[in-house]
Amino acid sequence: METIKLNINLNVNQLLEAVKQLSPKDKLKINDAIWNEEVEIPIEHQKLVLSRVEKARKNPERLLDWDLVSKNL
């Protein structure tokens, strides 16, 4: 395993540029390290999503087609 020793300050854009230079395998390792953290979704957010899903289920005609909407963005 190749190691990198850094002792510099980076802003987010500089960090992103450094990551872009990594191999696909190393990028996946970083991605896994970021997204494998336990993330707790607040109950309020869960309730909001469930409420929206229920509204969509009851009234599917109120939903917009993404392909049509995205053309107007």
C-alpha positions as CSV (number, residue, x, y, z in Angstrom):
1,M,0.0,0.0,0.0
2,E,1.3,3.4,-1.0
3,T,1.3,6.0,1.7
4,I,1.1,9.7,1.4
5,K,2.3,12.0,4.1
6,L,0.9,15.5,4.0
7,N,1.5,18.4,6.3
8,I,-0.3,21.2,4.4
9,N,-3.5,23.1,4.6
10,L,-6.0,22.4,1.8
11,N,-9.3,24.0,1.1
12,V,-12.1,21.8,-0.3
13,N,-11.4,22.6,-3.9
14,Q,-7.7,21.8,-3.5
15,L,-8.6,18.5,-1.8
16,L,-11.0,17.6,-4.6
17,E,-8.2,18.3,-7.2
18,A,-5.9,16.0,-5.2
19,V,-8.5,13.3,-5.1
20,K,-9.0,13.5,-8.8
21,Q,-5.4,12.5,-9.3
22,L,-5.8,9.2,-7.5
23,S,-6.4,5.9,-9.1
24,P,-10.0,4.7,-9.5
25,K,-9.2,2.0,-6.8
26,D,-8.0,4.7,-4.3
27,K,-11.0,6.9,-5.1
28,L,-13.3,4.0,-4.2
29,K,-11.5,3.5,-0.9
30,I,-12.1,7.2,-0.1
31,N,-15.7,6.9,-1.1
32,D,-16.2,3.8,1.1
33,A,-14.5,5.5,4.0
34,I,-16.9,8.5,3.7
35,W,-20.1,6.7,3.1
36,N,-19.6,3.7,5.4
37,E,-20.0,5.9,8.4
38,E,-23.1,5.4,10.5
39,V,-25.4,8.2,9.7
40,E,-28.4,8.7,11.8
41,I,-31.4,10.2,10.0
42,P,-33.4,12.4,12.4
43,I,-36.9,11.1,13.1
44,E,-38.4,14.4,11.8
45,H,-36.7,13.8,8.4
46,Q,-38.0,10.2,8.3
47,K,-41.5,11.4,9.0
48,L,-41.3,14.0,6.3
49,V,-40.2,11.5,3.7
50,L,-42.8,9.0,4.7
51,S,-45.5,11.7,4.5
52,R,-44.4,12.7,1.0
53,V,-44.3,9.0,-0.1
54,E,-47.8,8.6,1.2
55,K,-49.1,11.7,-0.6
56,A,-47.6,10.5,-3.8
57,R,-49.1,7.1,-3.4
58,K,-52.6,8.5,-2.8
59,N,-52.4,11.1,-5.6
60,P,-49.9,10.0,-8.3
61,E,-51.3,12.5,-10.7
62,R,-49.8,15.3,-8.7
63,L,-46.3,14.0,-9.5
64,L,-44.3,15.6,-12.3
65,D,-42.3,13.8,-14.9
66,W,-38.6,14.3,-14.3
67,D,-37.7,14.3,-17.9
68,L,-40.1,17.2,-18.6
69,V,-39.1,19.1,-15.5
70,S,-35.4,18.8,-16.0
71,K,-35.7,20.3,-19.5
72,N,-36.9,23.6,-17.8
73,L,-34.0,23.8,-15.3
